[in-house]
Amino acid sequence: MKLLESGAGELFQPPDPDGFREWVHTRKNTKMVDKVMTEQEAVAKFVNDGDYIGTELYGTVRAPMSLVRETIRQEKKHLRVAGQGIHEIDLLLAADLVDTLDITYIAWEVYGISSCLRRAVESGRVKTTDWSNGGITWRFKAAAMGVPFLPIRSMLGTDTLKYSAAKVVEDPFTGKPVCLIPALFLDVGLIHVHKADKYGNCRVEGISGFVHELSRASKKLIVSTEEIVSTDEIRKYPEQTVIPYYLVDAVVEAKYGSHPGEMCYRYWRDGEHMQTFLKDSADPAKTKAYLDKWVYGVKTHDEYVNLVGMDRLRQLESEIGGR
């Protein structure tokens, strides 16, 4: 194929489908065994310094916040991160644990622009490469398919392409330009779900995001869940299992694990909490104070829940009914 254009962004995780396949076949435990752990055990066992990690979903929906907070508490350094997130990415950046970031957007949706990301990038401390929302999802899809890239028409003619690591080639069938998106294989995937059994069979209610793709693009997969249910319950509706057990390495029970984000049909986002953080994060000293209180100041997710308070969490549960 004739190469027409290359993005100027750095490819932080070159595609290696054969290496990924060999790793899974020789090093991953795909047996149907009890995988329930605490968040401390799961992060200590499966997340290493220098790993490339990815979080799912995007915005404030179903974010694996309890797992991210534990990753920060354990100070896993020099992480490379794929981010469609908001709060979880900001916390990792604020804790100075990230070296590179494949990113899709920088805004806290309707709330504003991330000060943590701006400081990290403008200082030169963190390198970034741009992708569209669809682009990074298709990178996971390529990895899930076991191919080195996928051809797409999205991103053509945009500045997103200009600052990405994608390439534009001449389609050998039509002669027209097509964008090639490189597969993105993760060392560790972090996903929060509604229900899981002890083996790692998982259900997601409502928007599924890119849970199928990211779970299949991860060498190691840590799943946190609002509740652990019986395998008999999972087997009643097998078509609802979006992540099968053999992809999962650890299952962590974490009710309210997405807070301050929301969980479809369970609780609404804590807008007051998030807006306060966003405002205060413009000041590095206040950002550190937030980490000291809400991350380092609690040893477990249960302690975090107690700090938020059940009255506030019940209120967020009641708000979901009107949306």
Summary of the structure (lengths in Angstrom):
residues: 323
radius of gyration: 19.4
end to end distance: 49.0
largest distance: 61.4
contacts: 1114
relative contact order: 0.18
helix: 38%
strand: 24%
